[in-house]
Amino acid sequence: MPVYLGVDIGTSGTKTLAMQEDGRILASATVEYPLSNPKPGWSEQSPADWWQAVIDSVRKVMRAGKLKPVDIGGIGLSGQMHGSVFLDKSHNVIRPALLWNDQRTVAECSEIESLAGGRAELIRMVANPALTGFTAPKIVWLRNREKRNFDRTVQVLLPKDYVRFCLTGEFATEVSDASGTLLLDVVHRCWSAELLQKLDLSGSLLPKVYESEDVTGVLTESAAKLLGLRAGIPVVGGGGDQAASAIGNGIVGRGVVSATMGTSGVVFAHSDEVQVDPHGRLHTFCHAVRGKWHVMGCVLSAGGSLQWFRNQLCQDEVARAKKLKIDPYELITQEAAAAPAGSEGLFFLPYLTGERTPHADPHARGSWIGLSLRHGKGHLARSVMEGATYAMRDSLEIARSMNIPVQEIRLSGGGARSEFWRQMQADIYGQQVVTINASEGPAYGVALLAAAGTGAYRSVEEACRATISVVTRTKPKAAANRIYNGAFPVYQRLYQSLKSDFAAIQGLLK
């Protein structure tokens, strides 16, 4: 039975897993690397670190799984979306890659909308507005701010596609990740010649676009030697991390929605047709399922807000957890559970790194509102978790307003591992939530794409049906749901009340 490798180039590290054709995971390994913030709001990484992490994690998986090179039938790639790798004519990296959470391109987003003929025209061309995280603004930023580097650039690649080049020598991408560049005609699943012309960018900067399960190249002799594999192994298109995670969660049919509470939070809904939010609050991208699309909302600091809370305010819990040999989040969750639903009127806005959905505001800031002498650390912890979950509900409500059915919500990420947070999500979303037997995220999804793309399954949908099933169900509690339904509109109004103040605060930092 062949084995498929799924490789996910994340922001904190690269994860590789080996999956048997029947979906069973044989081994996995993660190799971490640093993140650079050379200026406030800037976020960069070295593509060389990604490639070394791929080499190391693949070798670890092969050893842990006691696998031989002949066992590997295909490789799938996933990665953090929107990042920009700039290559020169010798295919060398010109400068550190600009990442998805980099906020330096506010002016370039305005420039792109102006050159496109306005926000509505831009959405018509590429189904989305210009956001600071996307790739096109980064390319325009390079042209505006580092002209010498831009003039040297002959190829722009997304993070996973740089790794693909290292593996195969091919310049290629696929539709789901390409959708997040702001340069793809999402409706027709090809680069937008119209927008490229308006931005005065050459299409030669961009790689060939494939469907996600298509074979994009094969492992070269030199790469195979570095990884301890055999040359000629097919490498499929793969997917941007969110589409790949959706495959790994079985989000391949109408009515099934995922809510992933990781560092960022993502609500992801499958769509058989192109469905565009005219206000640009949700992203409309191509899915990693051939000929399908998805609608997606992204909360920049979902689980990341709780991580910040742990790091900055819970040193006692961290020290105690170390002595008890448990995860500090267990102690933090116990404190949160002791506070009542609604945190006695305390709200947390989880905008620690600005916000994407639904506000698209890089100047938004995290805030506690409603503090009183009654509030203790448990209230603070619970309000952070509630605020992140309210932010996820924002995306669900927009999807429902677009007549996208939300019949089943599948949870994943750290927020799915906690029974307490699963219940909170069911209570705030107002419907049953489920978890599934697969919890490996994007790496598992692209391993399934590799299996489908090399003939183990007739389609991605068949691969998901054969390997993924529901394992837990959590129903909302009526009393908590009533409290949250009353509090949610207040939460939504708080951003509107503070929007101008957030901008004024940003002005103080210049």
C-alpha positions as CSV (number, residue, x, y, z in Angstrom):
1,M,0.0,0.0,0.0
2,P,1.6,3.3,-1.1
3,V,2.4,6.1,1.4
4,Y,1.9,9.8,0.8
5,L,3.7,12.7,2.3
6,G,1.9,15.9,3.3
7,V,4.2,18.9,3.9
8,D,2.8,22.1,5.5
9,I,5.1,25.2,5.5
10,G,3.6,27.1,8.4
11,T,4.5,30.4,10.1
12,S,6.1,28.8,13.2
13,G,7.4,25.6,11.6
14,T,7.0,23.0,8.9
15,K,5.1,19.8,9.6
16,T,5.5,16.7,7.5
17,L,3.4,13.5,7.9
18,A,3.3,10.2,6.2
19,M,-0.2,8.8,5.4
20,Q,-1.1,5.4,4.3
21,E,-3.5,5.1,1.4
22,D,-6.4,4.2,3.8
23,G,-5.8,7.5,5.7
24,R,-3.9,6.1,8.6
25,I,-1.0,8.4,9.8
26,L,2.2,6.5,10.1
27,A,4.5,9.3,11.4
28,S,4.7,13.0,11.7
29,A,7.4,15.6,12.6
30,T,7.6,19.4,13.0
31,V,10.7,21.5,12.6
32,E,10.4,25.1,13.8
33,Y,12.1,28.3,12.6
34,P,12.3,32.0,13.5
35,L,10.0,34.9,12.6
36,S,11.5,38.3,12.0
37,N,9.8,41.6,12.8
38,P,12.3,44.3,11.7
39,K,9.8,47.1,12.2
40,P,6.4,47.4,13.9
41,G,3.8,45.7,11.7
42,W,6.4,44.0,9.6
43,S,6.7,40.2,9.4
44,E,9.3,38.3,7.4
45,Q,11.0,34.9,7.2
46,S,13.9,33.3,5.3
47,P,12.8,30.9,2.6
48,A,16.0,29.0,3.2
49,D,14.7,28.1,6.7
50,W,11.5,26.6,5.1
51,W,13.6,24.4,2.8
52,Q,15.9,23.2,5.5
53,A,12.9,22.4,7.7
54,V,11.3,20.4,4.9
55,I,14.6,18.4,4.5
56,D,14.8,17.8,8.2
57,S,11.1,16.9,8.8
58,V,10.9,14.5,5.8
59,R,14.0,12.7,7.1
60,K,12.5,12.5,10.6
61,V,9.3,11.1,9.3
62,M,11.0,8.5,7.1
63,R,13.0,7.3,10.1
64,A,10.0,7.4,12.6
65,G,7.8,5.5,10.1
66,K,10.5,3.1,9.2
67,L,9.8,3.9,5.6
68,K,11.8,3.2,2.5
69,P,12.1,5.6,-0.5
70,V,10.2,3.2,-2.7
71,D,7.2,3.4,-0.3
72,I,6.4,7.0,-1.2
73,G,3.8,7.4,-3.9
74,G,3.4,11.1,-3.9
75,I,3.9,14.4,-2.1
76,G,1.4,17.2,-1.4
77,L,2.3,20.7,-0.4
78,S,0.5,23.2,1.8
79,G,1.7,26.5,3.3
80,Q,0.9,29.8,4.9
81,M,-0.9,31.9,2.3
82,H,-0.1,35.3,0.7
83,G,3.6,35.4,1.4
84,S,5.9,36.7,-1.2
85,V,9.2,35.1,-2.3
86,F,11.1,37.2,-4.8
87,L,13.6,35.4,-7.1
88,D,16.3,36.9,-9.4
89,K,17.3,35.6,-12.9
90,S,19.6,33.0,-11.2
91,H,16.6,31.9,-9.1
92,N,18.2,33.1,-5.9
93,V,16.1,34.7,-3.2
94,I,16.5,38.5,-3.3
95,R,15.2,39.5,0.2
96,P,13.4,37.9,3.1
97,A,9.8,36.9,2.3
98,L,7.0,39.2,3.3
99,L,4.3,37.1,5.2
100,W,0.5,37.0,5.5
101,N,0.5,38.9,8.7
102,D,2.7,41.8,7.5
103,Q,0.8,45.1,7.7
104,R,3.2,47.4,5.8
105,T,1.1,47.7,2.6
106,V,-1.8,50.0,3.7
107,A,-0.8,52.7,1.1
108,E,-0.4,50.0,-1.6
109,C,-3.8,48.6,-1.0
110,S,-5.3,52.1,-1.7
111,E,-3.1,52.4,-4.8
112,I,-4.3,49.0,-6.1
113,E,-8.0,49.9,-5.6
114,S,-7.4,53.3,-7.3
115,L,-5.6,51.7,-10.3
116,A,-8.3,49.0,-10.6
117,G,-11.0,51.7,-10.9
118,G,-12.4,51.4,-7.4
119,R,-13.2,48.7,-4.8
120,A,-16.3,47.4,-6.7
121,E,-14.3,47.0,-9.9
122,L,-11.5,45.2,-8.1
123,I,-14.0,42.8,-6.6
124,R,-15.5,42.2,-10.0
125,M,-12.1,41.2,-11.4
126,V,-10.7,39.1,-8.6
127,A,-13.7,38.6,-6.2
128,N,-11.9,40.3,-3.3
129,P,-10.8,43.7,-2.1
130,A,-7.2,44.7,-1.5
131,L,-6.0,43.7,2.0
132,T,-2.6,44.3,3.6
133,G,-2.0,40.5,3.9
134,F,-2.4,39.7,0.3
135,T,0.4,39.2,-2.2
136,A,-0.3,41.9,-4.8
137,P,0.2,44.8,-2.4
138,K,3.5,43.3,-1.4
139,I,4.7,43.2,-5.0
140,V,3.6,46.9,-5.5
141,W,5.3,47.7,-2.2
142,L,8.6,46.3,-3.5
143,R,8.2,48.3,-6.6
144,N,7.5,51.5,-4.6
145,R,9.9,51.1,-1.7
146,E,12.7,48.8,-2.9
147,K,13.0,49.6,-6.6
148,R,16.4,48.0,-7.0
149,N,15.1,44.7,-5.7
150,F,11.9,44.9,-7.8
151,D,14.0,45.4,-10.9
152,R,16.0,42.2,-10.1
153,T,12.8,40.2,-9.6
154,V,11.9,37.7,-12.4
155,Q,9.6,35.3,-10.4
156,V,7.3,35.7,-7.4
157,L,6.3,32.6,-5.5
158,L,4.1,31.7,-2.6
159,P,5.8,29.9,0.4
160,K,4.8,26.4,-0.5
161,D,5.6,27.1,-4.2
162,Y,9.1,28.1,-3.4
163,V,9.5,24.7,-1.7
164,R,7.9,23.1,-4.8
165,F,10.7,24.8,-6.9
166,C,13.3,23.4,-4.5
167,L,11.7,19.9,-4.9
168,T,11.0,19.8,-8.6
169,G,12.7,22.8,-10.3
170,E,9.3,23.9,-11.6
171,F,7.6,27.2,-11.2
172,A,4.0,26.3,-10.4
173,T,1.1,27.1,-8.1
174,E,-2.5,26.0,-7.7
175,V,-5.8,27.7,-7.6
176,S,-6.5,27.9,-3.9
177,D,-3.3,29.5,-2.9
178,A,-3.2,31.7,-6.0
179,S,-6.6,33.1,-5.0
180,G,-5.0,34.8,-2.1
181,T,-2.6,36.8,-4.2
182,L,-5.3,39.2,-5.3
183,L,-4.1,38.5,-8.9
184,L,-6.2,35.5,-9.8
185,D,-9.4,35.7,-11.7
186,V,-11.2,33.5,-9.2
187,V,-14.3,32.9,-11.4
188,H,-12.2,31.5,-14.4
189,R,-9.4,30.1,-12.2
190,C,-6.5,31.8,-14.1
191,W,-4.4,34.9,-13.6
192,S,-6.3,38.1,-14.2
193,A,-4.7,39.7,-17.3
194,E,-7.0,42.7,-16.8
195,L,-5.8,43.5,-13.3
196,L,-2.1,42.8,-14.2
197,Q,-2.4,45.3,-17.0
198,K,-4.0,48.0,-14.8
199,L,-1.2,47.5,-12.2
200,D,1.5,47.5,-14.9
201,L,2.8,44.1,-13.7
202,S,4.1,41.4,-16.1
203,G,2.4,38.0,-16.1
204,S,5.8,36.5,-16.5
205,L,6.4,37.2,-12.7
206,L,3.8,34.6,-11.9
207,P,4.0,30.8,-12.1
208,K,1.7,28.4,-14.0
209,V,-1.6,27.7,-12.3
210,Y,-2.8,24.1,-11.7
211,E,-5.8,22.5,-10.0
212,S,-4.9,21.3,-6.5
213,E,-4.7,17.6,-7.2
214,D,-2.8,17.9,-10.5
215,V,0.8,16.7,-10.7
216,T,3.0,19.8,-11.1
217,G,6.4,18.1,-11.3
218,V,8.5,15.3,-10.0
219,L,11.3,15.1,-7.4
220,T,14.7,15.9,-8.9
221,E,17.8,13.8,-8.3
222,S,19.4,16.6,-6.2
223,A,16.3,17.1,-4.0
224,A,15.8,13.4,-3.6
225,K,19.4,13.0,-2.3
226,L,18.9,15.8,0.3
227,L,15.5,14.3,1.5
228,G,16.6,10.7,1.5
229,L,13.9,9.9,-1.1
230,R,13.9,8.6,-4.7
231,A,13.9,10.8,-7.7
232,G,10.7,10.9,-9.8
233,I,8.1,11.0,-7.0
234,P,5.1,13.1,-8.2
235,V,4.4,16.4,-6.4
236,V,0.8,17.6,-6.7
237,G,-0.5,21.1,-6.6
238,G,-1.6,21.0,-3.0
239,G,-3.3,23.9,-1.4
240,G,-3.1,27.1,0.6
241,D,-3.2,26.2,4.3
242,Q,-6.9,27.0,4.7
243,A,-8.1,25.1,1.7
244,A,-5.8,22.2,2.6
245,S,-7.1,22.2,6.1
246,A,-10.6,22.1,4.8
247,I,-9.7,19.0,2.7
248,G,-8.3,17.4,5.9
249,N,-11.6,18.2,7.6
250,G,-13.7,16.9,4.8
251,I,-15.2,20.2,3.9
252,V,-15.9,19.1,0.3
253,G,-19.7,19.4,0.0
254,R,-22.5,22.0,0.4
255,G,-23.7,22.8,3.9
256,V,-20.5,21.6,5.7
257,V,-18.5,24.4,7.3
258,S,-15.3,24.4,9.3
259,A,-14.4,26.6,12.2
260,T,-10.7,26.4,12.9
261,M,-9.6,28.1,16.1
262,G,-5.8,28.2,15.7
263,T,-3.4,31.2,16.1
264,S,-5.7,32.8,13.6
265,G,-9.3,31.7,13.3
266,V,-10.9,30.7,10.1
267,V,-14.5,30.0,9.1
268,F,-14.5,28.1,5.8
269,A,-17.6,27.1,3.7
270,H,-17.6,25.0,0.6
271,S,-19.5,26.4,-2.4
272,D,-20.4,24.7,-5.7
273,E,-20.7,28.1,-7.4
274,V,-18.9,31.4,-7.1
275,Q,-20.5,33.4,-4.3
276,V,-19.1,36.8,-3.6
277,D,-19.8,39.1,-0.7
278,P,-20.4,42.5,-2.4
279,H,-18.9,44.3,0.6
280,G,-15.7,42.2,0.5
281,R,-16.0,41.1,4.2
282,L,-15.5,37.4,3.4
283,H,-13.0,36.1,0.9
284,T,-14.1,34.2,-2.1
285,F,-11.4,31.8,-3.3
286,C,-11.0,28.7,-5.4
287,H,-11.3,25.5,-3.4
288,A,-8.7,22.7,-3.5
289,V,-11.6,20.6,-4.9
290,R,-11.5,20.7,-8.7
291,G,-14.0,23.2,-10.1
292,K,-15.3,24.3,-6.7
293,W,-15.0,27.4,-4.6
294,H,-15.1,28.5,-1.0
295,V,-16.0,31.4,1.1
296,M,-13.8,32.2,4.0
297,G,-13.5,34.6,7.0
298,C,-10.3,35.1,8.9
299,V,-9.8,36.3,12.4
300,L,-6.2,37.3,12.8
301,S,-5.8,36.7,16.5
302,A,-8.2,34.0,17.6
303,G,-6.3,31.4,19.6
304,G,-3.5,33.9,19.3
305,S,-5.3,36.1,21.8
306,L,-5.4,33.4,24.4
307,Q,-1.7,32.6,23.7
308,W,-0.9,36.3,24.3
309,F,-2.9,36.2,27.6
310,R,-1.0,33.1,28.7
311,N,2.4,34.6,27.8
312,Q,1.8,38.1,29.3
313,L,-0.5,37.5,32.3
314,C,-0.3,33.8,33.3
315,Q,3.3,33.2,34.5
316,D,2.0,31.7,37.7
317,E,-0.1,29.2,35.7
318,V,2.8,28.4,33.4
319,A,5.1,27.7,36.4
320,R,2.4,25.6,38.2
321,A,1.7,23.6,35.0
322,K,5.4,22.9,34.6
323,K,5.5,21.3,38.1
324,L,2.3,19.4,37.5
325,K,3.5,18.4,34.0
326,I,0.4,19.6,32.3
327,D,-0.4,22.1,29.6
328,P,-0.8,25.7,31.1
329,Y,-4.0,26.1,29.0
330,E,-5.6,23.4,31.3
331,L,-5.2,25.7,34.3
332,I,-6.3,28.8,32.4
333,T,-9.4,27.0,31.1
334,Q,-10.3,25.9,34.6
335,E,-10.2,29.5,35.8
336,A,-12.2,30.6,32.7
337,A,-14.8,27.9,33.5
338,A,-15.3,29.3,37.0
339,A,-16.6,32.6,35.5
340,P,-20.2,32.7,34.2
341,A,-21.2,32.8,30.5
342,G,-20.9,36.4,29.3
343,S,-18.1,37.1,31.8
344,E,-20.5,39.4,33.8
345,G,-20.5,42.1,31.1
346,L,-16.8,42.0,30.3
347,F,-15.9,42.0,26.5
348,F,-12.6,41.4,24.8
349,L,-12.0,42.6,21.2
350,P,-9.4,40.2,19.8
351,Y,-7.8,42.7,17.4
352,L,-4.2,42.4,18.7
353,T,-2.8,42.4,15.2
354,G,-5.5,44.4,13.5
355,E,-8.4,42.5,12.0
356,R,-9.3,41.1,8.7
357,T,-12.9,39.7,8.8
358,P,-15.2,41.6,8.8
359,H,-13.5,44.9,9.4
360,A,-10.4,44.8,7.2
361,D,-8.8,47.3,9.6
362,P,-5.0,47.0,10.2
363,H,-5.3,49.8,12.9
364,A,-7.9,47.9,15.1
365,R,-6.5,47.1,18.5
366,G,-7.2,44.6,21.2
367,S,-9.4,45.9,24.1
368,W,-11.1,44.9,27.3
369,I,-14.3,46.8,27.8
370,G,-16.6,46.6,30.8
371,L,-14.1,46.0,33.5
372,S,-15.3,46.3,37.1
373,L,-14.1,45.4,40.6
374,R,-16.0,42.1,40.3
375,H,-13.8,40.9,37.5
376,G,-10.9,38.6,38.3
377,K,-8.4,36.6,36.2
378,G,-11.1,33.9,35.4
379,H,-13.3,36.6,33.9
380,L,-10.4,37.9,31.9
381,A,-9.6,34.5,30.5
382,R,-13.1,33.6,29.7
383,S,-13.7,37.0,28.0
384,V,-10.7,36.4,25.7
385,M,-12.1,33.1,24.7
386,E,-15.6,34.5,24.2
387,G,-14.2,37.5,22.2
388,A,-12.3,35.2,19.8
389,T,-15.5,33.1,19.4
390,Y,-17.7,36.1,18.8
391,A,-15.2,37.1,16.1
392,M,-15.7,33.7,14.4
393,R,-19.5,34.1,14.7
394,D,-19.1,37.4,12.7
395,S,-18.0,35.3,9.7
396,L,-20.7,32.7,10.2
397,E,-23.4,35.4,10.2
398,I,-22.1,36.9,7.0
399,A,-22.1,33.5,5.3
400,R,-25.7,32.9,6.4
401,S,-26.7,36.3,5.1
402,M,-25.3,35.2,1.7
403,N,-27.6,32.1,1.8
404,I,-24.7,29.8,2.3
405,P,-26.2,26.8,4.3
406,V,-24.5,26.1,7.6
407,Q,-25.8,22.6,8.4
408,E,-22.8,21.1,10.1
409,I,-19.9,23.0,11.8
410,R,-16.7,21.0,12.1
411,L,-14.2,22.3,14.7
412,S,-10.5,22.1,14.5
413,G,-7.4,23.7,15.9
414,G,-6.6,24.3,19.6
415,G,-10.2,25.4,20.2
416,A,-11.4,21.9,19.2
417,R,-9.1,20.1,21.6
418,S,-10.7,21.8,24.7
419,E,-14.0,20.4,25.7
420,F,-14.8,23.7,27.4
421,W,-14.1,25.8,24.3
422,R,-16.0,23.3,22.2
423,Q,-19.1,23.9,24.4
424,M,-18.5,27.7,24.3
425,Q,-18.4,27.6,20.5
426,A,-21.7,25.6,20.3
427,D,-23.3,28.0,22.7
428,I,-22.1,31.1,20.8
429,Y,-22.8,29.8,17.3
430,G,-26.2,28.5,18.4
431,Q,-25.9,25.1,16.9
432,Q,-24.3,21.7,17.3
433,V,-20.6,21.5,16.6
434,V,-18.6,18.3,15.8
435,T,-15.1,17.1,15.7
436,I,-13.7,14.4,13.3
437,N,-11.2,11.6,13.4
438,A,-8.5,13.7,11.6
439,S,-6.7,16.4,13.5
440,E,-3.5,16.9,11.5
441,G,-4.8,19.9,9.5
442,P,-3.3,21.1,6.2
443,A,-0.6,18.4,6.1
444,Y,-3.2,15.7,6.2
445,G,-5.3,17.5,3.6
446,V,-2.5,17.7,1.0
447,A,-1.5,14.0,1.7
448,L,-5.1,13.2,0.6
449,L,-4.7,15.5,-2.4
450,A,-1.5,13.5,-3.3
451,A,-3.4,10.2,-3.0
452,A,-6.2,11.5,-5.2
453,G,-3.8,13.1,-7.7
454,T,-1.8,10.0,-8.2
455,G,-4.7,7.6,-8.7
456,A,-5.4,6.1,-5.3
457,Y,-8.8,7.7,-5.4
458,R,-11.0,8.8,-8.3
459,S,-11.6,12.3,-6.7
460,V,-10.8,14.4,-3.7
461,E,-14.3,13.9,-2.5
462,E,-13.9,10.1,-2.6
463,A,-10.7,10.3,-0.6
464,C,-12.4,12.4,2.1
465,R,-15.4,10.0,2.3
466,A,-13.1,7.0,2.7
467,T,-10.9,8.5,5.5
468,I,-12.8,11.1,7.5
469,S,-15.7,10.6,10.0
470,V,-17.4,12.5,12.9
471,V,-16.2,11.4,16.4
472,T,-17.8,13.9,18.8
473,R,-20.9,16.1,18.9
474,T,-21.6,19.0,21.2
475,K,-25.0,20.6,21.4
476,P,-25.6,24.2,22.6
477,K,-26.9,24.8,26.1
478,A,-30.1,26.9,25.9
479,A,-29.3,29.2,28.9
480,A,-25.8,30.1,27.7
481,N,-27.0,30.6,24.1
482,R,-29.6,33.1,25.4
483,I,-26.9,35.0,27.2
484,Y,-24.6,35.0,24.1
485,N,-27.4,36.0,21.7
486,G,-28.0,39.1,23.9
487,A,-24.3,39.9,24.2
488,F,-23.3,39.4,20.6
489,P,-24.9,42.6,19.1
490,V,-23.1,44.6,21.9
491,Y,-19.8,43.0,20.9
492,Q,-20.5,44.0,17.2
493,R,-21.2,47.6,18.1
494,L,-18.0,48.0,20.1
495,Y,-15.8,48.0,17.1
496,Q,-18.0,50.6,15.4
497,S,-17.8,52.8,18.5
498,L,-14.0,52.6,18.7
499,K,-13.1,52.6,15.0
500,S,-12.1,56.3,14.8
501,D,-10.2,56.0,18.1
502,F,-8.2,53.1,16.8
503,A,-7.2,55.2,13.8
504,A,-6.3,58.1,16.2
505,I,-4.1,55.7,18.3
506,Q,-2.3,54.6,15.2
507,G,-1.6,58.3,14.4
508,L,0.1,58.7,17.8
509,L,2.6,55.9,16.9
510,K,3.9,57.7,13.7
